[in-house]
Amino acid sequence: MKIKKSKKAKCLKTGQIINYALTSAELHDSQVLEELLEESNSHHELSADSAYSEAPIKEIVSELKIRNRIHEKGYKNNPLTEKQKLKNRKKSKTRARVEHVFGFMVNSMQENFIRYIGQEIAEIVIG
Protein backbone atom coordinates (compact mmCIF):
# COMPACT_ATOMS: atom_id res chain seq x y z
CA MET A 1 0.00 0.00 0.00
CA LYS A 2 1.40 3.38 -0.98
CA ILE A 3 0.74 6.42 1.15
CA LYS A 4 -0.07 9.63 -0.71
CA LYS A 5 1.33 12.94 0.45
CA SER A 6 0.23 16.44 -0.49
CA LYS A 7 2.82 19.17 -1.12
CA LYS A 8 1.49 22.72 -0.91
CA ALA A 9 2.45 26.29 -1.78
CA LYS A 10 0.93 28.95 0.46
CA CYS A 11 0.61 32.73 0.08
CA LEU A 12 1.94 34.52 3.17
CA LYS A 13 -0.21 37.62 2.68
CA THR A 14 -3.57 35.88 2.27
CA GLY A 15 -2.81 32.66 4.14
CA GLN A 16 -4.40 30.63 1.35
CA ILE A 17 -2.98 27.55 -0.34
CA ILE A 18 -2.27 28.66 -3.91
CA ASN A 19 -1.07 25.40 -5.43
CA TYR A 20 -0.57 21.76 -4.48
CA ALA A 21 0.75 18.47 -5.83
CA LEU A 22 -0.33 15.01 -4.72
CA THR A 23 2.51 12.47 -4.74
CA SER A 24 3.52 9.21 -3.15
CA ALA A 25 5.10 9.59 0.29
CA GLU A 26 8.63 8.58 -0.73
CA LEU A 27 8.99 11.59 -3.04
CA HIS A 28 10.64 14.56 -1.30
CA ASP A 29 8.89 17.93 -1.47
CA SER A 30 11.85 19.54 -3.26
CA GLN A 31 11.35 17.20 -6.24
CA VAL A 32 7.98 18.76 -7.09
CA LEU A 33 8.93 22.36 -6.34
CA GLU A 34 9.08 23.38 -10.00
CA GLU A 35 5.55 22.01 -10.45
CA LEU A 36 4.29 24.15 -7.54
CA LEU A 37 5.93 27.37 -8.69
CA GLU A 38 4.44 29.32 -11.57
CA GLU A 39 5.33 32.36 -13.65
CA SER A 40 2.66 34.27 -11.74
CA ASN A 41 4.75 33.81 -8.57
CA SER A 42 7.50 36.03 -9.96
CA HIS A 43 8.59 38.90 -7.73
CA HIS A 44 7.43 36.91 -4.69
CA GLU A 45 9.62 34.98 -2.30
CA LEU A 46 10.19 31.32 -1.52
CA SER A 47 10.71 30.37 2.13
CA ALA A 48 11.93 26.82 2.69
CA ASP A 49 14.29 24.78 4.84
CA SER A 50 17.84 23.86 3.86
CA ALA A 51 16.70 20.71 2.02
CA TYR A 52 15.77 23.08 -0.84
CA SER A 53 19.20 24.76 -0.99
CA GLU A 54 20.64 22.66 -3.83
CA ALA A 55 21.83 24.26 -7.09
CA PRO A 56 18.98 23.07 -9.39
CA ILE A 57 16.39 24.62 -7.10
CA LYS A 58 18.32 27.88 -6.92
CA GLU A 59 18.32 27.98 -10.73
CA ILE A 60 14.55 27.43 -10.92
CA VAL A 61 13.94 30.18 -8.36
CA SER A 62 16.18 32.67 -10.17
CA GLU A 63 14.64 31.86 -13.59
CA LEU A 64 11.17 32.61 -12.22
CA LYS A 65 12.46 35.83 -10.59
CA ILE A 66 11.39 34.64 -7.14
CA ARG A 67 13.30 36.02 -4.16
CA ASN A 68 15.28 33.19 -2.58
CA ARG A 69 14.55 32.97 1.17
CA ILE A 70 15.72 29.35 1.49
CA HIS A 71 17.73 28.51 4.60
CA GLU A 72 21.45 28.13 4.08
CA LYS A 73 22.89 24.71 4.73
CA GLY A 74 25.96 23.87 6.79
CA TYR A 75 28.23 20.94 6.01
CA LYS A 76 30.57 18.81 8.10
CA ASN A 77 33.75 20.53 6.88
CA ASN A 78 32.07 23.89 6.24
CA PRO A 79 29.72 24.85 9.10
CA LEU A 80 27.51 27.93 8.97
CA THR A 81 29.02 31.23 10.07
CA GLU A 82 27.35 33.32 12.77
CA LYS A 83 26.07 35.67 10.05
CA GLN A 84 24.47 32.75 8.18
CA LYS A 85 22.90 31.46 11.40
CA LEU A 86 21.42 34.91 12.07
CA LYS A 87 20.00 35.06 8.52
CA ASN A 88 18.46 31.59 8.96
CA ARG A 89 16.90 32.71 12.25
CA LYS A 90 15.25 35.69 10.52
CA LYS A 91 13.98 33.43 7.73
CA SER A 92 12.54 31.05 10.34
CA LYS A 93 10.13 33.72 11.60
CA THR A 94 8.44 33.78 8.18
CA ARG A 95 8.46 30.00 7.79
CA ALA A 96 6.96 29.52 11.25
CA ARG A 97 3.78 31.36 10.17
CA VAL A 98 3.31 28.87 7.34
CA GLU A 99 4.21 25.80 9.38
CA HIS A 100 1.78 26.77 12.15
CA VAL A 101 -1.12 26.85 9.68
CA PHE A 102 -0.27 23.38 8.38
CA GLY A 103 0.28 22.11 11.91
CA PHE A 104 -3.20 23.34 12.85
CA MET A 105 -4.70 21.61 9.81
CA VAL A 106 -3.03 18.31 10.65
CA ASN A 107 -3.64 18.34 14.41
CA SER A 108 -7.06 19.94 14.67
CA MET A 109 -8.77 19.27 11.39
CA GLN A 110 -7.15 15.92 10.55
CA GLU A 111 -6.35 17.36 7.12
CA ASN A 112 -3.82 14.65 6.27
CA PHE A 113 -6.28 11.77 6.49
CA ILE A 114 -8.20 10.87 3.38
CA ARG A 115 -9.30 7.31 2.84
CA TYR A 116 -9.58 6.61 -0.87
CA ILE A 117 -7.92 4.03 -3.06
CA GLY A 118 -6.08 5.45 -6.04
CA GLN A 119 -4.32 8.75 -6.63
CA GLU A 120 -6.85 9.90 -9.24
CA ILE A 121 -9.77 9.66 -6.81
CA ALA A 122 -7.75 11.35 -4.05
CA GLU A 123 -6.93 14.25 -6.41
CA ILE A 124 -10.63 14.68 -7.20
CA VAL A 125 -11.57 14.71 -3.51
CA ILE A 126 -8.79 17.15 -2.53
CA GLY A 127 -9.66 19.65 -5.14
ABEGO torsion letter per residue (X at the ends): XBBBBBBBBBBAAAGBBABBBBBBAABBAAAAAAAABBAAABGBBBBBBAAAABAAAAAAAAAAGBBBABBBBBBAABBBBAAAAAAAAAAAAAAAAAAAAAAAAAAAAGAABBBBBEAAAAAAAAX
